[in-house]
Amino acid sequence: MVVLEPRLYRWIKTCSINEHLSLSAKLRDLVREAYESYEDRYWAKAGEKRRTSFTRKQALPHKEFWKKVGL
C-alpha cells in the first residue's frame, strides 16, 4: 500500500493509462528508475572521492594486483 498526494496520484494514473500499464506496474517502473538514479549518484560520488585520493605511487600494475588478491 502506498499513500500519495492527490496531484501525484493523478499524474501517475494518467501516465499508467497513457502507457497501457497497470498503476502498480507504473509505480514499479518509477521506483526502479528512482533507484537507478540514486545508485548512479552514489557511485559517481564514490568514484570522485577515489579519483581525488588516487596516487600513482600507491597504484599497482594489473598483474601485480591480481597476484596480490590471489586470482
C-alpha positions as CSV (number, residue, x, y, z in Angstrom):
1,M,0.0,0.0,0.0
2,V,1.3,3.5,-0.9
3,V,-0.3,6.7,0.1
4,L,0.2,9.6,-2.4
5,E,-0.8,13.2,-2.6
6,P,-3.9,13.5,-4.9
7,R,-1.9,15.5,-7.5
8,L,0.8,12.9,-7.6
9,Y,-1.7,10.1,-7.8
10,R,-3.5,11.7,-10.7
11,W,-0.2,12.1,-12.6
12,I,0.9,8.5,-12.1
13,K,-2.6,7.3,-13.0
14,T,-2.6,9.4,-16.2
15,C,0.9,8.1,-17.1
16,S,-0.2,4.5,-16.5
17,I,-3.2,4.9,-18.7
18,N,-1.2,6.6,-21.5
19,E,1.4,3.8,-21.4
20,H,-1.2,1.0,-21.1
21,L,0.2,-0.2,-17.8
22,S,-1.5,-1.0,-14.5
23,L,-1.0,1.5,-11.7
24,S,1.2,-0.9,-9.8
25,A,3.4,-1.6,-12.9
26,K,3.9,2.1,-13.4
27,L,4.8,2.7,-9.8
28,R,7.2,-0.2,-10.0
29,D,8.9,1.3,-13.1
30,L,9.1,4.7,-11.4
31,V,10.6,3.3,-8.2
32,R,13.1,1.3,-10.3
33,E,14.1,4.5,-12.2
34,A,14.5,6.4,-9.0
35,Y,16.6,3.6,-7.5
36,E,18.9,3.5,-10.6
37,S,19.3,7.3,-10.5
38,Y,20.1,7.2,-6.7
39,E,22.6,4.4,-7.4
40,D,24.2,6.4,-10.2
41,R,24.7,9.4,-8.0
42,Y,26.1,7.3,-5.2
43,W,28.7,5.6,-7.4
44,A,29.6,8.9,-9.1
45,K,30.3,10.4,-5.7
46,A,32.3,7.4,-4.6
47,G,34.2,7.4,-7.9
48,E,35.0,11.1,-7.5
49,K,36.3,10.5,-4.0
50,R,38.5,7.7,-5.2
51,R,39.7,9.8,-8.1
52,T,40.8,12.7,-5.9
53,S,42.6,10.4,-3.5
54,F,44.4,8.3,-6.2
55,T,48.2,8.5,-6.4
56,R,50.4,6.8,-8.9
57,K,52.8,5.8,-6.1
58,Q,50.1,3.6,-4.5
59,A,48.9,2.1,-7.8
60,L,49.7,-1.5,-8.7
61,P,50.3,-2.8,-12.2
62,H,47.4,-5.1,-13.4
63,K,49.3,-8.4,-13.0
64,E,50.6,-7.4,-9.6
65,F,47.1,-6.5,-8.4
66,W,45.6,-9.9,-9.4
67,K,48.6,-11.7,-7.8
68,K,48.1,-9.8,-4.6
69,V,44.4,-10.7,-4.4
70,G,45.1,-14.3,-5.2
71,L,43.4,-14.7,-8.6
